[in-house]
Amino acid sequence: MKRATVWLLAAFCLAGCAPFRAAASPGQVLSVALQATSGLKTAHADYTRALTYDLPVDYPWPPATLGMPPHTLRLDLSGTGDVAFPDRFHYLVTDRMGPSFHFGGELISIKGVAYEQDGVHVDFGGTVMPTWSKRTSAQNWLPVDPFLTLQSLRDTLTPRDLGDTTLGGIRVHHYAIDMDKTNLIAKETSALTDPSLRPALEAAIQQGTLDVEVWIGLDDHLIRRISSDETRRVTIALLNAEGNLAKQPGASNQGMVTMSDQTVLNLNHFNSAVTITVPANVR
């Protein structure tokens, strides 16, 4: 009877340990982490983003008054706020261009629609209320979209283990990941409105670099940090098409731009009380 009891306990132990055995490889850990993270209700989020554009010598921008090196545009962005799964986030955002120019604001995104705080309204009673503008996209703010960032991890190749470490006092797995460029090309070229730019976009992705790292909690399998470092060379026409930008007067459409984009997104304080709604006073 004792032998039967021992075997029964062993069977229960093995059954209980099955999810941990199944998540032993980095690829399986990442799969479990994406599922666990998408099952959250809320998270606190903060990000940094550094964008650098090395422009053609004859490109008439940026102006020297910004204090940046010639033919170089650099944007340093940061945001802090909350995420409510599956489709909304709220950031306080700071954008910096050069050593002396910066501005801040507030951004809410709900189901892909962005709301920017753009001023204040004072009623007859002296009450001050922020006013908001509705945008079809948050591109002008260049935020790090937490949902697109998490979704991009599904289009990666098998992670490489960089060793366990500690992040904010939490033990985490640390992985390096390569993007699946075939999937990336298919996704980005399908979003282009000008089909003639598709070969240029495909070449920019194939010849560029994109390094991704992810930190995943050992105990809860929640994604704590995602960082990416991307470099591409694109034509002015492609840069403007992807950023919804107008060509600067006097600039060639065929000039080449070397673009680097470095982002870090942190997630923590999971499932705390957060409410994100459409703001009042939307104009």
Secondary structure as a PSIPRED ss2 file (coil, helix, strand):
# PSIPRED VFORMAT (PSIPRED V4.0)

   1 M C   1.000  0.000  0.000
   2 K H   0.000  1.000  0.000
   3 R H   0.000  1.000  0.000
   4 A H   0.000  1.000  0.000
   5 T H   0.000  1.000  0.000
   6 V H   0.000  1.000  0.000
   7 W H   0.000  1.000  0.000
   8 L H   0.000  1.000  0.000
   9 L H   0.000  1.000  0.000
  10 A H   0.000  1.000  0.000
  11 A H   0.000  1.000  0.000
  12 F H   0.000  1.000  0.000
  13 C H   0.000  1.000  0.000
  14 L H   0.000  1.000  0.000
  15 A H   0.000  1.000  0.000
  16 G H   0.000  1.000  0.000
  17 C H   0.000  1.000  0.000
  18 A H   0.000  1.000  0.000
  19 P H   0.000  1.000  0.000
  20 F H   0.000  1.000  0.000
  21 R H   0.000  1.000  0.000
  22 A H   0.000  1.000  0.000
  23 A C   1.000  0.000  0.000
  24 A C   1.000  0.000  0.000
  25 S C   1.000  0.000  0.000
  26 P H   0.000  1.000  0.000
  27 G H   0.000  1.000  0.000
  28 Q H   0.000  1.000  0.000
  29 V H   0.000  1.000  0.000
  30 L H   0.000  1.000  0.000
  31 S H   0.000  1.000  0.000
  32 V H   0.000  1.000  0.000
  33 A H   0.000  1.000  0.000
  34 L H   0.000  1.000  0.000
  35 Q H   0.000  1.000  0.000
  36 A H   0.000  1.000  0.000
  37 T H   0.000  1.000  0.000
  38 S H   0.000  1.000  0.000
  39 G C   1.000  0.000  0.000
  40 L C   1.000  0.000  0.000
  41 K C   1.000  0.000  0.000
  42 T E   0.000  0.000  1.000
  43 A E   0.000  0.000  1.000
  44 H E   0.000  0.000  1.000
  45 A E   0.000  0.000  1.000
  46 D E   0.000  0.000  1.000
  47 Y E   0.000  0.000  1.000
  48 T E   0.000  0.000  1.000
  49 R E   0.000  0.000  1.000
  50 A E   0.000  0.000  1.000
  51 L E   0.000  0.000  1.000
  52 T E   0.000  0.000  1.000
  53 Y E   0.000  0.000  1.000
  54 D E   0.000  0.000  1.000
  55 L C   1.000  0.000  0.000
  56 P C   1.000  0.000  0.000
  57 V C   1.000  0.000  0.000
  58 D C   1.000  0.000  0.000
  59 Y C   1.000  0.000  0.000
  60 P C   1.000  0.000  0.000
  61 W C   1.000  0.000  0.000
  62 P C   1.000  0.000  0.000
  63 P C   1.000  0.000  0.000
  64 A H   0.000  1.000  0.000
  65 T H   0.000  1.000  0.000
  66 L H   0.000  1.000  0.000
  67 G C   1.000  0.000  0.000
  68 M C   1.000  0.000  0.000
  69 P C   1.000  0.000  0.000
  70 P C   1.000  0.000  0.000
  71 H C   1.000  0.000  0.000
  72 T E   0.000  0.000  1.000
  73 L E   0.000  0.000  1.000
  74 R E   0.000  0.000  1.000
  75 L E   0.000  0.000  1.000
  76 D E   0.000  0.000  1.000
  77 L E   0.000  0.000  1.000
  78 S E   0.000  0.000  1.000
  79 G E   0.000  0.000  1.000
  80 T E   0.000  0.000  1.000
  81 G E   0.000  0.000  1.000
  82 D E   0.000  0.000  1.000
  83 V E   0.000  0.000  1.000
  84 A E   0.000  0.000  1.000
  85 F C   1.000  0.000  0.000
  86 P C   1.000  0.000  0.000
  87 D C   1.000  0.000  0.000
  88 R E   0.000  0.000  1.000
  89 F E   0.000  0.000  1.000
  90 H E   0.000  0.000  1.000
  91 Y E   0.000  0.000  1.000
  92 L E   0.000  0.000  1.000
  93 V E   0.000  0.000  1.000
  94 T E   0.000  0.000  1.000
  95 D E   0.000  0.000  1.000
  96 R E   0.000  0.000  1.000
  97 M E   0.000  0.000  1.000
  98 G C   1.000  0.000  0.000
  99 P C   1.000  0.000  0.000
 100 S C   1.000  0.000  0.000
 101 F E   0.000  0.000  1.000
 102 H E   0.000  0.000  1.000
 103 F E   0.000  0.000  1.000
 104 G E   0.000  0.000  1.000
 105 G E   0.000  0.000  1.000
 106 E E   0.000  0.000  1.000
 107 L E   0.000  0.000  1.000
 108 I E   0.000  0.000  1.000
 109 S E   0.000  0.000  1.000
 110 I E   0.000  0.000  1.000
 111 K C   1.000  0.000  0.000
 112 G C   1.000  0.000  0.000
 113 V E   0.000  0.000  1.000
 114 A E   0.000  0.000  1.000
 115 Y E   0.000  0.000  1.000
 116 E E   0.000  0.000  1.000
 117 Q E   0.000  0.000  1.000
 118 D E   0.000  0.000  1.000
 119 G E   0.000  0.000  1.000
 120 V E   0.000  0.000  1.000
 121 H E   0.000  0.000  1.000
 122 V E   0.000  0.000  1.000
 123 D C   1.000  0.000  0.000
 124 F C   1.000  0.000  0.000
 125 G C   1.000  0.000  0.000
 126 G C   1.000  0.000  0.000
 127 T C   1.000  0.000  0.000
 128 V E   0.000  0.000  1.000
 129 M E   0.000  0.000  1.000
 130 P E   0.000  0.000  1.000
 131 T E   0.000  0.000  1.000
 132 W E   0.000  0.000  1.000
 133 S E   0.000  0.000  1.000
 134 K E   0.000  0.000  1.000
 135 R E   0.000  0.000  1.000
 136 T C   1.000  0.000  0.000
 137 S C   1.000  0.000  0.000
 138 A C   1.000  0.000  0.000
 139 Q H   0.000  1.000  0.000
 140 N H   0.000  1.000  0.000
 141 W H   0.000  1.000  0.000
 142 L C   1.000  0.000  0.000
 143 P C   1.000  0.000  0.000
 144 V C   1.000  0.000  0.000
 145 D C   1.000  0.000  0.000
 146 P H   0.000  1.000  0.000
 147 F H   0.000  1.000  0.000
 148 L H   0.000  1.000  0.000
 149 T H   0.000  1.000  0.000
 150 L H   0.000  1.000  0.000
 151 Q H   0.000  1.000  0.000
 152 S H   0.000  1.000  0.000
 153 L H   0.000  1.000  0.000
 154 R H   0.000  1.000  0.000
 155 D H   0.000  1.000  0.000
 156 T E   0.000  0.000  1.000
 157 L C   1.000  0.000  0.000
 158 T C   1.000  0.000  0.000
 159 P C   1.000  0.000  0.000
 160 R E   0.000  0.000  1.000
 161 D E   0.000  0.000  1.000
 162 L C   1.000  0.000  0.000
 163 G C   1.000  0.000  0.000
 164 D C   1.000  0.000  0.000
 165 T E   0.000  0.000  1.000
 166 T E   0.000  0.000  1.000
 167 L E   0.000  0.000  1.000
 168 G C   1.000  0.000  0.000
 169 G C   1.000  0.000  0.000
 170 I E   0.000  0.000  1.000
 171 R E   0.000  0.000  1.000
 172 V E   0.000  0.000  1.000
 173 H E   0.000  0.000  1.000
 174 H E   0.000  0.000  1.000
 175 Y E   0.000  0.000  1.000
 176 A E   0.000  0.000  1.000
 177 I E   0.000  0.000  1.000
 178 D E   0.000  0.000  1.000
 179 M E   0.000  0.000  1.000
 180 D C   1.000  0.000  0.000
 181 K H   0.000  1.000  0.000
 182 T H   0.000  1.000  0.000
 183 N H   0.000  1.000  0.000
 184 L H   0.000  1.000  0.000
 185 I H   0.000  1.000  0.000
 186 A H   0.000  1.000  0.000
 187 K H   0.000  1.000  0.000
 188 E H   0.000  1.000  0.000
 189 T H   0.000  1.000  0.000
 190 S H   0.000  1.000  0.000
 191 A H   0.000  1.000  0.000
 192 L C   1.000  0.000  0.000
 193 T C   1.000  0.000  0.000
 194 D C   1.000  0.000  0.000
 195 P H   0.000  1.000  0.000
 196 S H   0.000  1.000  0.000
 197 L H   0.000  1.000  0.000
 198 R H   0.000  1.000  0.000
 199 P H   0.000  1.000  0.000
 200 A H   0.000  1.000  0.000
 201 L H   0.000  1.000  0.000
 202 E H   0.000  1.000  0.000
 203 A H   0.000  1.000  0.000
 204 A H   0.000  1.000  0.000
 205 I H   0.000  1.000  0.000
 206 Q H   0.000  1.000  0.000
 207 Q H   0.000  1.000  0.000
 208 G C   1.000  0.000  0.000
 209 T E   0.000  0.000  1.000
 210 L E   0.000  0.000  1.000
 211 D E   0.000  0.000  1.000
 212 V E   0.000  0.000  1.000
 213 E E   0.000  0.000  1.000
 214 V E   0.000  0.000  1.000
 215 W E   0.000  0.000  1.000
 216 I E   0.000  0.000  1.000
 217 G E   0.000  0.000  1.000
 218 L C   1.000  0.000  0.000
 219 D C   1.000  0.000  0.000
 220 D C   1.000  0.000  0.000
 221 H C   1.000  0.000  0.000
 222 L C   1.000  0.000  0.000
 223 I E   0.000  0.000  1.000
 224 R E   0.000  0.000  1.000
 225 R E   0.000  0.000  1.000
 226 I E   0.000  0.000  1.000
 227 S E   0.000  0.000  1.000
 228 S E   0.000  0.000  1.000
 229 D E   0.000  0.000  1.000
 230 E E   0.000  0.000  1.000
 231 T E   0.000  0.000  1.000
 232 R E   0.000  0.000  1.000
 233 R E   0.000  0.000  1.000
 234 V E   0.000  0.000  1.000
 235 T E   0.000  0.000  1.000
 236 I H   0.000  1.000  0.000
 237 A H   0.000  1.000  0.000
 238 L H   0.000  1.000  0.000
 239 L H   0.000  1.000  0.000
 240 N H   0.000  1.000  0.000
 241 A H   0.000  1.000  0.000
 242 E H   0.000  1.000  0.000
 243 G H   0.000  1.000  0.000
 244 N C   1.000  0.000  0.000
 245 L C   1.000  0.000  0.000
 246 A C   1.000  0.000  0.000
 247 K C   1.000  0.000  0.000
 248 Q C   1.000  0.000  0.000
 249 P C   1.000  0.000  0.000
 250 G C   1.000  0.000  0.000
 251 A C   1.000  0.000  0.000
 252 S C   1.000  0.000  0.000
 253 N C   1.000  0.000  0.000
 254 Q C   1.000  0.000  0.000
 255 G C   1.000  0.000  0.000
 256 M E   0.000  0.000  1.000
 257 V E   0.000  0.000  1.000
 258 T E   0.000  0.000  1.000
 259 M E   0.000  0.000  1.000
 260 S E   0.000  0.000  1.000
 261 D E   0.000  0.000  1.000
 262 Q E   0.000  0.000  1.000
 263 T E   0.000  0.000  1.000
 264 V E   0.000  0.000  1.000
 265 L E   0.000  0.000  1.000
 266 N E   0.000  0.000  1.000
 267 L E   0.000  0.000  1.000
 268 N E   0.000  0.000  1.000
 269 H C   1.000  0.000  0.000
 270 F C   1.000  0.000  0.000
 271 N C   1.000  0.000  0.000
 272 S C   1.000  0.000  0.000
 273 A C   1.000  0.000  0.000
 274 V C   1.000  0.000  0.000
 275 T C   1.000  0.000  0.000
 276 I C   1.000  0.000  0.000
 277 T C   1.000  0.000  0.000
 278 V C   1.000  0.000  0.000
 279 P C   1.000  0.000  0.000
 280 A C   1.000  0.000  0.000
 281 N C   1.000  0.000  0.000
 282 V E   0.000  0.000  1.000
 283 R C   1.000  0.000  0.000
